[in-house]
């Protein structure tokens, strides 16, 4: 399945900001069709797994804040839900 415009934008921003060794981004919008905040066009609900050295030594809350800060424009422009699993390189072993 081809990646949509929002998914590409999210991926580019995260790669630029964190230089991850792993980045999995899954569009789960279809699972939320008909729910409040789920537009017909999709790309509103994503699941993210990201592993990057930038997260080493950071708490889960700090990691989530870092991701949310990088994606602030996406969140303001209709990204309704983002499930985040952010790990440092030292946590990925």
N, C-alpha and C positions, 0 to 999 in steps of 0.2 A: 504494500500500500504506500502510495506516495505521501511524503511529508508535506503538510500544509504550510502556509505562510507564517502563521503564528508559531508553529513548532520550529520552523527554521530560524525564526527570530530569537526564540528562547534558547535554542541550541547555540547559536552564534554568540549571544551575550554571555552564556555560561562558559563557553570555551575560552572566550577572550578574557573574562574576569578570573577564571580559576585554573585554566590549563589542566583539566582533569585527565586522569589516567583511564577513567571509565565514566561514561555518561549515557544512561539509558533514559529515554523520554518516550512515554507511551500516552497516546491520546485515548482517554477513556470516555470521551464525550458521548459516544453512542450508548453507553451504559446508563447515562443520565438523561436521555431524551425524555422530554415531557416534564422534567423537574423544573422548579423555579431556578432561574439563572442559567438555564441550558438553552442557548439559542439554536435555531434550526440548522444553522450552518456548521455546528460542531466547533472544535478547537476551543472548548471552554473548560474542560476538565482534563488534567494531566497527572501522571504519576512519574516522578523523577527519582532516579538513583544516580548519585554523583559521588565519585571518589577523587579527592584532590589534596595535594600537600597543604593548600591554604586552610584546610579544616583541621589539621593536626593541632592538638592541644586545646581545641575549642569545645565548648559544651554543645549539646544538641540544640539548645535555644540560640546560641551564638551562630551556629551553622545555618539554621533556618533564617535567622535575621539577615545573614550575609546574602543568601540566595534571594530572599524577598527584596532586599535593597537593589540587587542587580536587575530584578524583574519588576521593579516598581511601575514602570511605564506599561508593561503588559497587564499587570494587575489592575491598573487604572483604566485600561482600554478594553476590558471585557473578559480577561482570564478570571474565571469564576472560582476554580478550585485547583489547588496544586498540592499533591501529596508528596512530601519530600523525605528522602532517605539520603542524608549527606554524611559521608565518612571521610576521615583523614586517611592518608596512606597507611599510617601506623595501625588504624582500626580495621583495615581491610584484610589483614593476614588471617 
